[in-house]
Amino acid sequence: MIPTGQLLSTVPSTRKKAATNKLGCSHSFMGNNVREQNTILSAINYYEDFASQYDSKSAEYHWYSPQIMFGLLFDLIPPEPRVLDVGIGTGLSSVLFKKIGASIVGLDGSSQMLRRCKEKGITSELYRLNIERDVFPPLEKKFDVVISNGVFYFFRNVKHPFLECAHKVRRGGYLSINFESTRDAVYEEYENYSNASIQESPVGTTGVVTYRHNPRLFEIVARAARMKELRRTKHYAYTSPQTGQEVFFTLIVWQKE
Ligand SMILES: C[S@@+](CC[C@H](N)C(=O)[O-])C[C@H]1O[C@@H](n2cnc3c(N)ncnc32)[C@H](O)[C@@H]1O
């Protein structure tokens, strides 16, 4: 158990290994500052630099995903819920839950995003870790709702982080995750016909790789974690600063049996 509000710095962020496809532009929600062309960055490293602009760019690129996720959960969750925000960033998703009296614990890999989140005073605890590969901290109680908004599309492997998220939900509680779906693929260079489950985005000006996942993957892992799907929607997430294209996420809400 880590003291309230303490930011962990025990888990260093890692560089991703070079991707094979370097054509086109990735369209992760990271602003339009251009790093060394075709250099692969971990998303965490990117957000260290992008943190100061994150909130203002969110408005500019129509990041209403927090409102959409909150809206899908609002009539399900209890008043004053215990919320775990996985990839909390600056807290744009959590701040809505705060308005209904939530107590909020956040996880993220970027110390700069966490610092900005902490300044908002909406969380009781914040932890720094690599969500894709680390075991989550042993938090005292389970949560009424676990959310992860705009995070899973940075992960090549979703099984471990999904199971960690599901493990933190109390029985009868809820989990909501959004991701880019393979079924929404629009770019030819985005398609990888040899692997229908995962598609790796081309590396563009941001230098960060993002992944599309087949919703079937989530269905299989959710079943193993005894998470029952309650709601699913596909929503406009933001307009890509890099390509100008509209990006869509599939959002699912599960309930723990
Ligand atoms: C698009 S932002 C979303 C932030 C917030 N959920 C929101 O709704 O605005 C993605 C966040 O995921 C974090 N992130 C990406 N990959 C991560 C990883 N492997 N481990 C920990 N955090 C990661 C980034 O640091 C960033 O804060």
The ligand as a Gaussian input file, in Angstrom:
#p B3LYP/6-31G(d) Opt

LIG

0 1
 C       -4.966000       9.528000     -24.333000
 S       -4.328000       9.627000     -22.680000
 C       -5.844000       9.292000     -21.789000
 C       -5.849000       9.947000     -20.441000
 C       -7.200000       9.888000     -19.694000
 N       -7.655000       8.530000     -19.514000
 C       -8.264000      10.697000     -20.383000
 O       -9.395000      10.220000     -20.480000
 O       -7.999000      11.837000     -20.799000
 C       -3.428000       8.102000     -22.508000
 C       -2.754000       7.938000     -21.138000
 O       -2.288000       6.583000     -21.050000
 C       -1.000000       6.588000     -20.449000
 N       -0.299000       5.371000     -20.904000
 C       -0.108000       4.941000     -22.176000
 N        0.550000       3.776000     -22.183000
 C        0.801000       3.461000     -20.877000
 C        1.435000       2.362000     -20.228000
 N        1.972000       1.349000     -20.922000
 N        1.491000       2.369000     -18.881000
 C        0.984000       3.391000     -18.168000
 N        0.344000       4.443000     -18.718000
 C        0.264000       4.485000     -20.065000
 C       -0.356000       7.872000     -20.910000
 O        0.693000       8.258000     -20.037000
 C       -1.548000       8.823000     -20.907000
 O       -1.672000       9.498000     -19.672000

